[in-house]
Amino acid sequence: MRKILEGLGVFAVFVLFLFFAGGVYVGTKYTDNKIGLDSLQHKVDSLHDENFVNSVELGRWEVTMDWYREENPKEAKKIEDWRSHNTE
């Protein structure tokens, strides 16, 4: 759950960066870069869609690991130890 919240925080910062750095202020277009509100909205929508897919996938893994902890606690502990030590 913590990683989801961290991911959402990073996503929010990125969206704010796109909004301000892209030169869009309250519905007006920044004509020097020819970046319009529509193109930025498309990027935000794409990022939102990608983040949603990743959140769903993460949730599926968490539910699977919860089930596996109940079925085979020793093996689940091995998997969690391996993940925490070998994937950083």
C-alpha positions in Angstrom: 0.0 0.0 0.0 2.9 2.3 0.8 4.3 1.9 -2.7 1.0 2.7 -4.2 0.8 6.0 -2.2 4.4 6.8 -3.1 3.6 6.1 -6.8 0.6 8.4 -6.6 2.7 11.1 -5.0 5.2 10.9 -7.8 2.4 10.9 -10.3 0.9 14.1 -8.8 4.2 15.9 -8.8 4.7 14.9 -12.4 1.3 16.2 -13.4 1.9 19.5 -11.6 5.2 19.8 -13.4 3.5 19.2 -16.8 0.9 21.7 -16.0 3.2 24.6 -15.0 6.3 23.8 -17.1 4.1 23.2 -20.1 3.0 26.8 -20.1 -0.7 26.2 -19.6 -2.4 28.6 -17.2 -6.1 28.4 -16.7 -7.2 27.3 -20.1 -4.9 29.5 -22.2 -2.3 28.2 -24.7 1.4 29.0 -24.6 2.0 29.7 -28.2 5.8 29.8 -28.2 6.0 26.0 -27.6 2.7 25.3 -29.4 1.7 23.1 -26.5 -2.0 23.3 -26.0 -4.3 22.2 -23.2 -5.5 19.3 -25.3 -2.1 17.8 -25.7 -1.3 18.1 -22.0 -4.7 16.7 -21.1 -3.9 13.7 -23.4 -0.6 13.2 -21.6 -2.2 13.4 -18.2 -4.9 10.9 -19.3 -2.3 8.5 -20.6 -0.3 8.7 -17.4 -3.5 8.2 -15.4 -4.4 5.1 -17.4 -0.9 3.7 -17.1 -0.9 4.3 -13.3 -4.3 2.6 -13.0 -3.1 -0.5 -14.8 0.0 -0.7 -12.5 -2.1 -0.2 -9.4 -4.4 -3.0 -10.4 -1.5 -5.3 -11.1 0.1 -4.4 -7.7 -3.2 -5.1 -6.0 -3.4 -8.6 -7.6 0.1 -9.4 -6.4 -0.7 -8.3 -2.9 -3.9 -10.4 -2.8 -1.9 -13.4 -4.2 0.8 -13.0 -1.5 -1.8 -12.8 1.2 -3.3 -16.0 0.0 0.1 -17.7 -0.3 1.0 -16.6 3.2 -2.0 -18.5 4.5 -1.4 -21.6 2.4 2.4 -21.9 2.7 3.9 -19.4 5.3 7.5 -20.7 5.1 7.7 -20.4 1.3 6.0 -17.0 1.4 8.5 -15.8 3.9 11.3 -17.0 1.6 9.8 -15.1 -1.3 9.4 -11.9 0.8 13.0 -12.2 2.1 14.4 -12.7 -1.4 12.4 -9.8 -2.7 13.5 -7.4 0.1 17.2 -8.4 -0.2 17.7 -9.0 -3.9 15.6 -6.5 -5.7 16.8 -3.2 -4.3 
